[in-house]
Amino acid sequence: MKPIFARLRGSALLQKLGPGLITGAADDDPSGIATYSQAGAQFGIDMLWTMPLTYPLMVAIQSICARIGRVTGLGLAANMERIFPAWLVTLLVGLLFVANTINIAADLAAMGSAAALVLGGGPHIFTIAFALVSLTLQILMPYHRYVRYLKWLTLALFVYVGVVFTVKIDWGDVAIHTVAPRLPLNSAAITLVVAVFGTTISPYLFFWQSSGEVEDQEGKQSGSLLENPEQAPAELGRIRLDTLVGMAFSNLIAFFIILTTAVTLHANGLTNIQTSADAALALKPIAGPFAFVLFSLGVIGTGLLAVPVLAGSAAYAFGEARGWKTGLERKPREAVGFYSAIGLATLIGLAIHFAPIDPIKALFWSAILNGVVAVPIMAATMIVASRRQEMGPFIASAGQRIFGWAATVIMAIAVIAMFVVR
């Protein structure tokens, strides 16, 4: 009998999962964990409704991004550059770069803190080590090999499912509040909802999944669907499965993080949680040392997955907008600008960690910025996906267009409400 990991590695399902699975898992990065922990700690299980709502919206927009990359053979920013004014694309990419570098800073800091909590020692040394390891692997390892390790890192997220089963939960009450939440309509609640939406439906995920499809087809030398339309049924079916599974994975883990902090921290009056490390420490006396260790290790594992996705998506967007050669399959000397952008995003993120900037406020406002920036990027994405000039016969399906525009409108309403409600 083959060992279980050998069977998993060779399974047909795992072979079909790629950019969607990695994108979904990277969505639950340490910054996201902190935001979900804040939601659960402050408002309890009345914040669980956000995950069933965002799932179909997330599936629609991510499957559209993947479709754009697979159909055209170009990333999202490159397609936008063909339609919209250069200054607009540069502005959107610039905002994405700012949000990503702040996220990288928060993720590296959270990983360093979590490692120090579990292993002891100073967090700064761990933070620097994680940054250098991530940067080195992206530069020296080709995408087709690197992506295999990213797939296995998604397993780190299952620790948050395990944490839930270390505490007692009234599942009937959870179901009721998920369907019929009792959330106050005030500024604090709406701002946190926007942060949850922004960290769940994040712009960096759009660019990563689209470019991930381009990397996959270049690695397999399969060409775009516009060049090889006979591949469309199989490839679009694979994208559908990959995205459905990846986003379900993402939202399920986020649901469990909110639930864990709701039934432990919120239930015990601990509502002032600012970082994922705060959440891990607060869990220790309530749920026990096992839950504390699991939560901390999950932060490290998801950070190792998310940091390269954040840096890579910023480099893809920036490089495509500038007309550079991009791709993690390329050697550094073949795509100097692209790899320089990855290095710059990672090193600026590391520098922010040591700068006199409040990391807690930076983290929270980066989630808000993601929510605000997502709206115009989502609108631009929907326009690209609906144009036959770019997509040929493979424009987004009617269902994708309905849910994609619904996601855009809901995000816009949430952002507007944040500024209006006081």
VOKOLPA-628702 format. One record per residue: z, y, x of N, C-alpha, C in turn; residue in three letters. Coordinates in steps of 0.1 Angstrom, whole numbers, padded with zeros to 4 digits, always signed. Example, Ala and Ser with C-alpha at 12.3 -4.5 7.8 and 13.67 -1.06 7.14 Angstrom:
<pts>
+0078-0057+0132+0078-0045+0123+0078-0033+0132ALA
+0071-0022+0128+0071-0011+0137+0079+0000+0129SER
</pts>
This chain:
<pts>
+0000-0012+0009+0000+0000+0000+0000+0012+0009MET
-0009+0022+0006-0010+0034+0013+0003+0042+0011LYS
+0007+0050+0022+0019+0059+0020+0015+0069+0009PRO
+0025+0075+0002+0022+0084-0009+0014+0096-0004ILE
+0017+0102+0008+0010+0113+0012-0005+0110+0015PHE
-0008+0098+0020-0022+0094+0022-0029+0093+0009ALA
-0022+0088-0002-0028+0087-0015-0031+0100-0021ARG
-0021+0109-0019-0023+0123-0024-0034+0130-0018LEU
-0035+0128-0004-0045+0135+0003-0059+0131-0001ARG
-0061+0118-0004-0074+0113-0008-0077+0113-0023GLY
-0067+0118-0031-0069+0118-0045-0080+0128-0049SER
-0087+0124-0060-0099+0132-0065-0094+0145-0070ALA
-0082+0146-0076-0077+0158-0082-0074+0168-0071LEU
-0068+0164-0060-0064+0173-0049-0077+0178-0043LEU
-0087+0170-0042-0100+0174-0036-0106+0185-0044GLN
-0104+0185-0057-0110+0195-0066-0102+0209-0066LYS
-0090+0208-0061-0081+0220-0061-0083+0227-0048LEU
-0085+0240-0049-0086+0248-0036-0082+0262-0038GLY
-0091+0272-0038-0088+0286-0039-0078+0289-0051PRO
-0080+0282-0063-0072+0285-0074-0058+0281-0072GLY
-0056+0269-0066-0042+0264-0064-0035+0272-0054LEU
-0042+0276-0043-0036+0284-0033-0033+0298-0038ILE
-0042+0304-0046-0040+0317-0052-0028+0317-0061THR
-0027+0307-0070-0016+0306-0079-0002+0305-0072GLY
-0002+0296-0061+0010+0294-0054+0014+0307-0046ALA
+0004+0314-0040+0007+0326-0033+0012+0337-0042ALA
+0010+0336-0055+0015+0346-0064+0030+0346-0065ASP
+0036+0334-0062+0051+0333-0062+0056+0335-0048ASP
+0052+0347-0042+0057+0350-0029+0071+0355-0029ASP
+0078+0357-0018+0091+0362-0018+0093+0375-0026PRO
+0083+0384-0025+0084+0396-0033+0084+0393-0048SER
+0075+0384-0052+0075+0379-0066+0088+0373-0070GLY
+0093+0365-0061+0106+0358-0064+0117+0369-0066ILE
+0117+0379-0058+0127+0390-0060+0125+0397-0074ALA
+0112+0400-0078+0110+0406-0090+0114+0397-0102THR
+0110+0384-0101+0114+0375-0112+0129+0373-0112TYR
+0136+0373-0101+0150+0372-0100+0157+0385-0107SER
+0151+0396-0104+0156+0409-0111+0154+0408-0126GLN
+0143+0402-0130+0141+0401-0145+0151+0392-0151ALA
+0153+0380-0145+0163+0371-0151+0177+0376-0150GLY
+0181+0382-0139+0194+0387-0137+0197+0399-0147ALA
+0188+0408-0148+0190+0420-0157+0189+0417-0172GLN
+0179+0409-0176+0177+0408-0190+0178+0393-0195PHE
+0182+0384-0186+0184+0370-0190+0171+0363-0195GLY
+0173+0354-0204+0162+0346-0209+0153+0354-0218ILE
+0156+0366-0221+0147+0374-0229+0135+0379-0221ASP
+0135+0376-0208+0123+0380-0200+0113+0368-0199MET
+0117+0356-0204+0108+0344-0203+0095+0345-0210LEU
+0094+0354-0220+0082+0355-0228+0070+0360-0220TRP
+0073+0367-0209+0062+0372-0201+0053+0361-0195THR
+0059+0350-0192+0051+0339-0185+0040+0333-0195MET
+0044+0329-0207+0034+0323-0216+0023+0334-0219PRO
+0027+0347-0220+0017+0357-0223+0007+0359-0211LEU
+0012+0359-0199+0004+0362-0187-0005+0350-0183THR
-0001+0338-0187-0009+0326-0183-0024+0327-0187TYR
-0027+0328-0200-0041+0328-0204-0049+0341-0198PRO
-0041+0352-0197-0048+0364-0191-0051+0362-0177LEU
-0041+0355-0170-0043+0353-0155-0054+0343-0153MET
-0055+0332-0161-0066+0322-0160-0079+0329-0162VAL
-0080+0338-0172-0093+0344-0174-0098+0353-0163ALA
-0089+0362-0158-0093+0371-0147-0095+0364-0134ILE
-0087+0353-0131-0089+0346-0118-0101+0337-0119GLN
-0104+0331-0130-0116+0323-0131-0129+0331-0130SER
-0128+0344-0135-0139+0353-0134-0142+0357-0120ILE
-0131+0360-0112-0132+0363-0098-0138+0352-0090CYS
-0133+0340-0093-0139+0328-0086-0153+0326-0090ALA
-0157+0328-0102-0171+0327-0107-0180+0337-0099ARG
-0175+0349-0098-0183+0359-0091-0186+0355-0077ILE
-0176+0350-0069-0178+0346-0056-0187+0334-0055GLY
-0186+0324-0064-0194+0312-0063-0208+0314-0067ARG
-0210+0323-0077-0224+0326-0082-0232+0334-0072VAL
-0226+0345-0067-0233+0354-0059-0233+0351-0044THR
-0223+0343-0040-0221+0341-0025-0215+0353-0018GLY
-0210+0363-0026-0204+0375-0020-0190+0377-0026LEU
-0181+0383-0019-0167+0386-0024-0167+0397-0034GLY
-0156+0399-0040-0154+0409-0051-0158+0423-0046LEU
-0153+0427-0035-0155+0441-0030-0170+0443-0027ALA
-0177+0433-0022-0191+0434-0019-0199+0436-0032ALA
-0195+0429-0042-0202+0430-0055-0199+0444-0061ASN
-0187+0448-0060-0184+0462-0065-0192+0472-0058MET
-0194+0471-0045-0201+0480-0037-0215+0482-0042GLU
-0221+0471-0048-0235+0472-0053-0236+0479-0066ARG
-0225+0482-0073-0225+0488-0086-0219+0502-0086ILE
-0208+0503-0080-0200+0515-0081-0201+0524-0069PHE
-0198+0537-0070-0199+0546-0059-0190+0542-0048PRO
-0195+0544-0035-0187+0539-0024-0173+0545-0023ALA
-0172+0558-0027-0158+0564-0026-0148+0558-0036TRP
-0153+0553-0047-0144+0546-0057-0140+0533-0052LEU
-0149+0525-0046-0145+0512-0040-0136+0514-0029VAL
-0138+0524-0020-0130+0527-0009-0116+0530-0014THR
-0115+0538-0024-0102+0542-0030-0094+0530-0035LEU
-0101+0521-0042-0094+0510-0048-0090+0500-0037LEU
-0098+0498-0027-0095+0490-0015-0084+0496-0007VAL
-0083+0509-0006-0073+0516+0001-0059+0514-0005GLY
-0059+0515-0019-0047+0513-0026-0042+0498-0025LEU
-0052+0489-0025-0049+0475-0023-0042+0473-0010LEU
-0048+0479+0001-0043+0477+0014-0029+0482+0015PHE
-0026+0493+0009-0012+0499+0010-0002+0489+0003VAL
-0006+0485-0009+0003+0476-0017+0005+0463-0009ALA
-0006+0458-0003-0005+0445+0004+0004+0446+0017ASN
+0003+0457+0024+0011+0458+0036+0026+0460+0033THR
+0029+0467+0022+0043+0468+0017+0048+0454+0013ILE
+0039+0446+0006+0043+0433+0002+0045+0424+0014ASN
+0037+0425+0024+0039+0417+0036+0052+0421+0043ILE
+0055+0434+0043+0068+0438+0049+0080+0431+0042ALA
+0079+0432+0028+0090+0426+0020+0091+0411+0022ALA
+0079+0405+0022+0079+0390+0024+0084+0386+0037ASP
+0080+0392+0048+0085+0389+0061+0100+0391+0062LEU
+0105+0402+0057+0119+0405+0057+0127+0394+0049ALA
+0122+0390+0037+0128+0380+0029+0129+0367+0036ALA
+0118+0363+0043+0117+0350+0050+0127+0350+0062MET
+0128+0362+0069+0138+0363+0080+0152+0362+0075GLY
+0155+0368+0064+0168+0368+0058+0172+0354+0054SER
+0162+0347+0047+0165+0334+0042+0167+0324+0053ALA
+0159+0325+0064+0161+0316+0076+0175+0319+0082ALA
+0179+0331+0083+0192+0335+0089+0203+0329+0080ALA
+0201+0330+0067+0212+0325+0058+0214+0310+0060LEU
+0203+0302+0062+0203+0288+0062+0207+0283+0077VAL
+0201+0289+0087+0202+0285+0101+0212+0293+0109LEU
+0215+0305+0104+0224+0314+0112+0216+0322+0122GLY
+0222+0332+0128+0215+0340+0137+0210+0353+0131GLY
+0203+0361+0139+0198+0374+0134+0185+0373+0126GLY
+0183+0379+0115+0171+0378+0107+0159+0384+0113PRO
+0161+0395+0122+0149+0401+0128+0141+0392+0137HIS
+0148+0383+0144+0141+0374+0153+0132+0365+0145ILE
+0138+0360+0133+0130+0351+0125+0118+0358+0119PHE
+0120+0371+0115+0110+0379+0109+0098+0381+0118THR
+0101+0384+0131+0091+0386+0141+0083+0372+0143ILE
+0091+0361+0144+0085+0348+0146+0075+0344+0135ALA
+0079+0347+0122+0071+0343+0111+0058+0352+0111PHE
+0059+0364+0115+0047+0373+0115+0037+0368+0126ALA
+0043+0365+0138+0034+0360+0149+0028+0347+0146LEU
+0035+0338+0140+0030+0324+0137+0018+0326+0126VAL
+0021+0334+0116+0011+0336+0106-0002+0342+0111SER
+0000+0352+0119-0012+0359+0125-0020+0350+0135LEU
-0012+0343+0143-0019+0334+0152-0027+0323+0145THR
-0022+0317+0135-0029+0306+0128-0041+0312+0121LEU
-0041+0324+0115-0052+0329+0109-0063+0332+0118GLN
-0060+0337+0130-0070+0340+0140-0076+0328+0147ILE
-0068+0318+0150-0072+0307+0159-0077+0295+0151LEU
-0073+0293+0139-0076+0281+0131-0087+0284+0121MET
-0098+0276+0121-0109+0278+0111-0103+0276+0096PRO
-0110+0283+0087-0105+0282+0073-0104+0268+0068TYR
-0114+0260+0070-0115+0246+0064-0103+0238+0069HIS
-0097+0241+0081-0085+0233+0085-0073+0240+0080ARG
-0073+0254+0081-0061+0261+0077-0058+0259+0062TYR
-0068+0258+0054-0066+0257+0040-0059+0244+0036VAL
-0060+0234+0044-0053+0221+0041-0038+0223+0042ARG
-0034+0231+0052-0020+0234+0054-0015+0243+0043TYR
-0023+0252+0038-0019+0261+0027-0017+0253+0015LEU
-0025+0243+0012-0024+0234+0001-0010+0227+0001LYS
-0006+0222+0013+0006+0214+0013+0018+0224+0012TRP
+0017+0236+0016+0028+0246+0015+0030+0249+0000LEU
+0021+0247-0009+0023+0249-0023+0035+0240-0028THR
+0037+0229-0022+0048+0220-0026+0062+0226-0025LEU
+0063+0237-0016+0075+0243-0014+0081+0249-0027ALA
+0071+0253-0036+0075+0259-0048+0083+0250-0058LEU
+0082+0237-0056+0088+0228-0065+0104+0229-0064PHE
+0109+0235-0053+0123+0236-0051+0129+0244-0063VAL
+0121+0253-0069+0126+0262-0080+0127+0254-0093TYR
+0120+0243-0094+0122+0234-0105+0135+0226-0103VAL
+0137+0222-0090+0149+0215-0087+0162+0223-0089GLY
+0161+0236-0086+0173+0244-0088+0178+0244-0102VAL
+0168+0245-0112+0172+0245-0126+0181+0234-0130VAL
+0178+0222-0124+0185+0210-0128+0199+0208-0121PHE
+0203+0219-0114+0216+0219-0108+0226+0226-0117THR
+0221+0232-0128+0230+0239-0137+0227+0234-0151VAL
+0237+0237-0160+0236+0233-0174+0228+0243-0182LYS
+0218+0239-0190+0209+0248-0198+0208+0244-0212ILE
+0209+0253-0221+0207+0251-0236+0192+0253-0238ASP
+0184+0242-0238+0170+0243-0239+0165+0248-0252TRP
+0173+0246-0263+0169+0251-0276+0170+0266-0276GLY
+0180+0272-0270+0182+0286-0269+0171+0292-0261ASP
+0167+0285-0250+0156+0290-0241+0143+0291-0249VAL
+0140+0281-0257+0128+0280-0265+0128+0292-0275ALA
+0139+0294-0282+0140+0305-0292+0137+0319-0285ILE
+0144+0321-0274+0143+0335-0268+0129+0336-0261HIS
+0123+0325-0257+0109+0327-0251+0099+0331-0262THR
+0101+0325-0274+0091+0329-0285+0095+0342-0292VAL
+0108+0344-0293+0113+0356-0300+0124+0363-0292ALA
+0120+0370-0281+0129+0377-0272+0136+0389-0279PRO
+0147+0393-0274+0155+0404-0279+0156+0414-0268ARG
+0144+0420-0264+0144+0429-0253+0145+0443-0257LEU
+0153+0452-0252+0154+0466-0256+0142+0473-0252PRO
+0137+0482-0260+0125+0490-0257+0130+0503-0250LEU
+0134+0502-0238+0138+0514-0230+0130+0514-0217ASN
+0132+0525-0210+0124+0527-0197+0127+0516-0187SER
+0139+0512-0186+0143+0502-0176+0136+0488-0179ALA
+0136+0484-0191+0130+0472-0195+0115+0472-0193ALA
+0108+0483-0198+0094+0484-0197+0089+0485-0183ILE
+0097+0493-0174+0093+0493-0160+0094+0480-0154THR
+0104+0472-0157+0105+0458-0151+0094+0449-0157LEU
+0090+0451-0169+0079+0443-0175+0066+0446-0167VAL
+0064+0459-0164+0052+0463-0156+0053+0457-0142VAL
+0065+0457-0136+0067+0450-0123+0064+0435-0124ALA
+0068+0429-0134+0066+0414-0136+0051+0412-0138VAL
+0044+0420-0146+0030+0419-0148+0022+0421-0135PHE
+0027+0432-0128+0020+0436-0115+0022+0425-0104GLY
+0033+0418-0104+0035+0408-0094+0029+0395-0098THR
+0026+0393-0111+0019+0381-0116+0004+0382-0116THR
-0001+0393-0122-0016+0395-0122-0018+0406-0111ILE
-0018+0401-0098-0019+0410-0087-0033+0412-0082SER
-0037+0424-0078-0051+0426-0073-0054+0418-0061PRO
-0045+0415-0052-0048+0408-0040-0053+0394-0043TYR
-0048+0388-0054-0052+0375-0059-0067+0375-0063LEU
-0071+0386-0069-0085+0387-0073-0095+0385-0061PHE
-0092+0393-0051-0100+0393-0039-0100+0380-0031PHE
-0088+0375-0030-0086+0362-0023-0094+0351-0029TRP
-0092+0349-0042-0099+0337-0049-0114+0339-0048GLN
-0119+0351-0050-0133+0353-0050-0139+0350-0036SER
-0132+0355-0025-0136+0353-0012-0134+0338-0007SER
-0123+0332-0013-0121+0318-0010-0132+0309-0015GLY
-0138+0312-0026-0150+0305-0031-0162+0306-0021GLU
-0163+0319-0016-0174+0321-0007-0172+0313+0006VAL
-0159+0313+0011-0156+0305+0023-0159+0290+0021GLU
-0155+0285+0009-0157+0271+0006-0172+0267+0006ASP
-0180+0275+0000-0194+0272-0001-0201+0273+0013GLN
-0196+0283+0021-0201+0284+0035-0197+0272+0043GLU
-0185+0268+0041-0180+0256+0049-0187+0244+0045GLY
-0191+0242+0033-0198+0230+0028-0214+0232+0029LYS
-0218+0245+0032-0232+0248+0033-0239+0245+0020GLN
-0233+0248+0009-0238+0245-0004-0246+0256-0010SER
-0245+0269-0005-0252+0280-0010-0246+0285-0023GLY
-0251+0297-0028-0246+0303-0040-0253+0296-0052SER
-0247+0298-0064-0253+0292-0076-0266+0299-0080LEU
-0268+0311-0076-0280+0318-0078-0292+0311-0070LEU
-0288+0306-0059-0298+0299-0050-0299+0285-0054GLU
-0289+0279-0060-0288+0265-0063-0283+0263-0077ASN
-0290+0267-0087-0285+0266-0101-0282+0252-0106PRO
-0288+0242-0100-0285+0228-0104-0270+0224-0102GLU
-0264+0231-0093-0250+0228-0090-0240+0234-0100GLN
-0245+0243-0109-0236+0251-0117-0227+0243-0126ALA
-0232+0232-0134-0222+0225-0142-0210+0219-0135PRO
-0213+0213-0124-0202+0207-0116-0193+0218-0110ALA
-0199+0228-0104-0191+0238-0097-0183+0247-0107GLU
-0189+0251-0118-0181+0259-0128-0170+0251-0134LEU
-0173+0237-0136-0162+0229-0141-0151+0227-0131GLY
-0154+0226-0118-0144+0226-0108-0135+0238-0108ARG
-0142+0250-0109-0135+0263-0109-0125+0264-0121ILE
-0130+0259-0132-0122+0259-0144-0109+0251-0142ARG
-0111+0239-0137-0099+0230-0135-0090+0236-0124LEU
-0096+0241-0113-0088+0246-0102-0080+0258-0107ASP
-0086+0267-0115-0079+0279-0120-0068+0275-0130THR
-0071+0266-0139-0062+0262-0150-0049+0256-0143LEU
-0051+0248-0133-0040+0241-0127-0032+0251-0118VAL
-0040+0259-0110-0033+0269-0101-0025+0279-0108GLY
-0030+0285-0119-0023+0295-0126-0011+0289-0135MET
-0013+0276-0139-0002+0270-0146+0010+0267-0136ALA
+0006+0263-0124+0016+0261-0114+0023+0274-0111PHE
+0016+0285-0110+0022+0298-0107+0032+0302-0118SER
+0027+0302-0130+0035+0307-0141+0047+0298-0144ASN
+0045+0285-0142+0056+0275-0144+0068+0278-0134LEU
+0064+0280-0122+0074+0283-0111+0081+0296-0114ILE
+0073+0307-0118+0079+0320-0121+0089+0318-0133ALA
+0085+0310-0143+0093+0308-0155+0107+0302-0150PHE
+0106+0292-0141+0118+0286-0137+0127+0295-0128PHE
+0121+0304-0121+0129+0314-0113+0136+0323-0122ILE
+0129+0329-0132+0136+0337-0142+0147+0330-0149ILE
+0144+0317-0153+0154+0309-0160+0166+0306-0152LEU
+0164+0303-0139+0175+0300-0130+0184+0312-0129THR
+0179+0324-0126+0187+0336-0124+0193+0340-0138THR
+0186+0337-0149+0192+0341-0162+0204+0333-0165ALA
+0204+0320-0164+0215+0312-0168+0226+0311-0157VAL
+0224+0316-0146+0234+0317-0136+0239+0331-0133THR
+0231+0340-0128+0235+0353-0125+0237+0362-0137LEU
+0228+0363-0146+0229+0371-0158+0241+0366-0166HIS
+0242+0353-0168+0253+0347-0176+0267+0350-0170ALA
+0267+0353-0157+0280+0356-0151+0282+0371-0147ASN
+0273+0379-0153+0274+0394-0152+0269+0399-0139GLY
+0262+0391-0131+0256+0396-0118+0242+0401-0121LEU
+0240+0413-0124+0227+0419-0128+0221+0427-0117THR
+0228+0430-0106+0222+0439-0096+0217+0431-0084ASN
+0206+0424-0087+0199+0416-0077+0186+0424-0072ILE
+0186+0426-0059+0175+0434-0054+0164+0427-0046GLN
+0169+0416-0039+0160+0408-0031+0161+0393-0034THR
+0152+0385-0029+0153+0371-0031+0165+0365-0023SER
+0169+0372-0012+0181+0367-0004+0193+0370-0012ALA
+0194+0382-0019+0205+0385-0028+0206+0374-0039ASP
+0195+0369-0044+0195+0359-0055+0201+0346-0049ALA
+0196+0342-0037+0201+0330-0031+0216+0330-0028ALA
+0221+0341-0023+0235+0343-0020+0243+0342-0032LEU
+0238+0349-0043+0246+0350-0055+0247+0336-0062ALA
+0236+0328-0060+0236+0314-0066+0247+0305-0060LEU
+0250+0307-0047+0259+0298-0040+0272+0295-0047LYS
+0280+0306-0050+0293+0303-0057+0292+0298-0071PRO
+0280+0300-0077+0278+0297-0092+0272+0283-0093ILE
+0261+0281-0086+0254+0268-0088+0256+0258-0077ALA
+0263+0263-0066+0266+0254-0055+0257+0255-0043GLY
+0262+0250-0032+0254+0251-0019+0240+0245-0020PRO
+0238+0234-0027+0225+0228-0028+0215+0237-0034PHE
+0219+0244-0045+0210+0253-0051+0207+0265-0042ALA
+0217+0269-0034+0215+0280-0025+0205+0276-0014PHE
+0206+0264-0008+0197+0260+0002+0183+0258-0003VAL
+0182+0252-0015+0168+0251-0021+0161+0264-0023LEU
+0169+0273-0029+0163+0287-0032+0159+0293-0019PHE
+0167+0292-0008+0164+0299+0004+0152+0292+0011SER
+0151+0279+0011+0140+0272+0017+0127+0275+0010LEU
+0128+0277-0004+0116+0281-0011+0111+0294-0007GLY
+0119+0304-0004+0115+0317+0000+0107+0316+0013VAL
+0112+0307+0023+0105+0306+0035+0091+0299+0033ILE
+0091+0288+0025+0078+0281+0023+0068+0290+0016GLY
+0072+0297+0006+0062+0305-0002+0058+0317+0007THR
+0067+0322+0015+0063+0333+0024+0052+0329+0034GLY
+0054+0317+0040+0044+0312+0049+0030+0310+0043LEU
+0030+0308+0030+0018+0307+0022+0012+0320+0018LEU
+0021+0330+0014+0017+0342+0009+0012+0353+0019ALA
+0019+0353+0030+0016+0363+0040+0001+0363+0045VAL
-0004+0351+0048-0019+0351+0052-0028+0354+0040PRO
-0024+0351+0028-0032+0355+0016-0032+0370+0014VAL
-0020+0376+0016-0020+0391+0015-0028+0398+0026LEU
-0026+0393+0038-0034+0399+0049-0048+0396+0048ALA
-0052+0384+0044-0066+0380+0043-0073+0387+0032GLY
-0066+0388+0020-0073+0395+0009-0076+0410+0012SER
-0066+0416+0019-0068+0430+0023-0080+0431+0033ALA
-0081+0422+0042-0092+0422+0052-0105+0419+0045ALA
-0106+0409+0036-0118+0406+0029-0123+0419+0021TYR
-0114+0425+0014-0117+0437+0006-0122+0448+0015ALA
-0115+0451+0025-0118+0462+0034-0131+0460+0041PHE
-0132+0447+0047-0144+0444+0054-0157+0444+0045GLY
-0156+0438+0033-0168+0438+0024-0172+0452+0020GLU
-0162+0461+0018-0165+0474+0014-0172+0482+0025ALA
-0169+0478+0037-0175+0485+0049-0187+0478+0054ARG
-0191+0467+0048-0203+0460+0052-0201+0452+0064GLY
-0189+0448+0068-0186+0440+0080-0189+0425+0077TRP
-0190+0418+0088-0190+0403+0087-0175+0399+0085LYS
-0173+0391+0074-0160+0386+0071-0159+0371+0070THR
-0147+0366+0071-0146+0352+0069-0137+0345+0079GLY
-0127+0337+0074-0118+0330+0083-0125+0318+0090LEU
-0137+0314+0085-0145+0304+0092-0151+0310+0105GLU
-0153+0323+0106-0159+0329+0117-0149+0330+0129ARG
-0155+0329+0141-0146+0331+0153-0143+0346+0154LYS
-0132+0349+0160-0127+0364+0161-0138+0373+0167PRO
-0145+0368+0177-0156+0376+0183-0168+0379+0174ARG
-0169+0371+0163-0180+0372+0154-0176+0382+0142GLU
-0164+0384+0140-0159+0393+0129-0147+0401+0134ALA
-0150+0410+0144-0139+0417+0150-0132+0427+0140VAL
-0140+0434+0132-0134+0443+0122-0125+0435+0112GLY
-0130+0424+0107-0123+0416+0098-0109+0411+0103PHE
-0109+0405+0115-0097+0401+0121-0088+0412+0125TYR
-0094+0423+0129-0086+0435+0132-0078+0440+0120SER
-0085+0439+0108-0078+0443+0095-0067+0434+0092ALA
-0068+0421+0095-0057+0411+0092-0046+0414+0102ILE
-0049+0417+0114-0038+0420+0124-0031+0433+0120GLY
-0039+0443+0116-0033+0456+0113-0024+0455+0101LEU
-0029+0448+0090-0020+0446+0078-0007+0439+0082ALA
-0008+0429+0090+0004+0421+0093+0013+0429+0102THR
+0008+0436+0112+0016+0444+0121+0022+0456+0115LEU
+0015+0463+0106+0020+0474+0098+0032+0469+0089ILE
+0029+0457+0083+0040+0452+0075+0053+0449+0083GLY
+0051+0444+0095+0062+0441+0104+0069+0454+0108LEU
+0061+0465+0111+0066+0478+0115+0074+0484+0103ALA
+0070+0482+0091+0077+0488+0080+0091+0482+0079ILE
+0092+0469+0082+0104+0462+0082+0115+0469+0091HIS
+0110+0474+0102+0119+0481+0112+0120+0496+0110PHE
+0112+0501+0101+0112+0516+0098+0123+0520+0089ALA
+0127+0532+0089+0138+0537+0081+0134+0539+0066PRO
+0128+0528+0061+0123+0529+0047+0132+0519+0039ILE
+0136+0523+0027+0144+0514+0019+0135+0502+0014ASP
+0137+0490+0020+0128+0479+0016+0129+0475+0002PRO
+0141+0477-0004+0143+0473-0018+0134+0482-0027ILE
+0135+0495-0025+0127+0504-0033+0112+0502-0030LYS
+0108+0500-0017+0094+0497-0014+0089+0485-0021ALA
+0097+0474-0021+0093+0462-0028+0091+0464-0043LEU
+0100+0471-0049+0099+0473-0064+0087+0482-0067PHE
+0085+0492-0060+0074+0501-0062+0060+0496-0058TRP
+0060+0486-0049+0048+0479-0046+0044+0471-0058SER
+0053+0465-0065+0050+0457-0077+0045+0466-0088ALA
+0051+0478-0089+0046+0488-0099+0032+0492-0095ILE
+0030+0495-0082+0017+0499-0077+0006+0489-0080LEU
+0010+0476-0078+0001+0465-0081-0003+0465-0096ASN
+0007+0468-0105+0004+0469-0119-0006+0480-0122GLY
-0004+0492-0116-0012+0503-0119-0026+0501-0113VAL
-0027+0496-0100-0040+0495-0094-0048+0483-0100VAL
-0041+0474-0106-0048+0462-0112-0057+0466-0123ALA
-0053+0477-0131-0061+0481-0143-0075+0485-0139VAL
-0078+0494-0130-0092+0498-0127-0099+0487-0120PRO
-0092+0479-0111-0099+0468-0104-0103+0457-0114ILE
-0094+0454-0124-0098+0444-0134-0110+0449-0143MET
-0110+0462-0146-0121+0468-0154-0134+0466-0146ALA
-0133+0470-0133-0145+0469-0124-0150+0454-0123ALA
-0140+0445-0122-0144+0431-0121-0151+0426-0134THR
-0146+0430-0145-0152+0426-0158-0166+0431-0159MET
-0169+0443-0154-0182+0449-0154-0191+0441-0146ILE
-0187+0437-0134-0195+0429-0124-0198+0416-0131VAL
-0188+0409-0137-0190+0396-0142-0199+0396-0155ALA
-0202+0407-0161-0210+0408-0173-0224+0413-0170SER
-0227+0416-0158-0241+0421-0154-0250+0410-0150ARG
-0261+0409-0157-0271+0399-0153-0278+0402-0140ARG
-0278+0415-0136-0284+0419-0123-0277+0412-0112GLN
-0264+0411-0113-0256+0404-0102-0254+0389-0105GLU
-0252+0386-0117-0247+0372-0120-0259+0363-0125MET
-0270+0369-0128-0281+0361-0133-0277+0354-0146GLY
-0281+0341-0148-0277+0334-0161-0262+0330-0161PRO
-0255+0333-0151-0241+0328-0150-0231+0339-0152PHE
-0234+0348-0161-0224+0358-0165-0212+0352-0171ILE
-0200+0359-0171-0188+0353-0176-0190+0349-0190ALA
-0184+0338-0194-0185+0332-0208-0178+0342-0218SER
-0181+0340-0231-0176+0348-0241-0160+0348-0241ALA
-0155+0336-0239-0140+0335-0239-0134+0342-0227GLY
-0141+0341-0215-0136+0348-0203-0137+0363-0205GLN
-0147+0368-0212-0148+0382-0214-0138+0387-0223ARG
-0135+0379-0234-0125+0383-0244-0111+0384-0237ILE
-0107+0373-0230-0094+0373-0224-0093+0382-0212PHE
-0104+0384-0205-0104+0393-0193-0102+0407-0197GLY
-0109+0411-0208-0107+0425-0213-0093+0427-0219TRP
-0089+0416-0226-0075+0416-0232-0065+0418-0221ALA
-0066+0411-0210-0057+0413-0199-0057+0427-0194ALA
-0069+0433-0193-0071+0446-0188-0064+0456-0197THR
-0066+0455-0210-0060+0464-0220-0045+0462-0220VAL
-0040+0450-0220-0025+0448-0220-0019+0454-0208ILE
-0025+0452-0196-0019+0459-0184-0019+0474-0185MET
-0030+0479-0191-0031+0494-0192-0020+0499-0202ALA
-0018+0492-0213-0008+0496-0223+0006+0496-0216ILE
+0009+0485-0209+0022+0484-0202+0024+0496-0192ALA
+0014+0499-0184+0015+0510-0175+0017+0523-0182VAL
+0009+0526-0193+0011+0538-0200+0025+0539-0206ILE
+0029+0528-0212+0043+0528-0218+0054+0531-0208ALA
+0051+0526-0195+0061+0529-0185+0063+0544-0183MET
+0052+0552-0183+0053+0566-0181+0057+0574-0193PHE
+0055+0568-0205+0058+0575-0218+0072+0573-0223VAL
+0077+0560-0222+0090+0557-0228+0101+0561-0218VAL
+0110+0569-0223+0122+0573-0215+0135+0569-0222ARG
</pts>
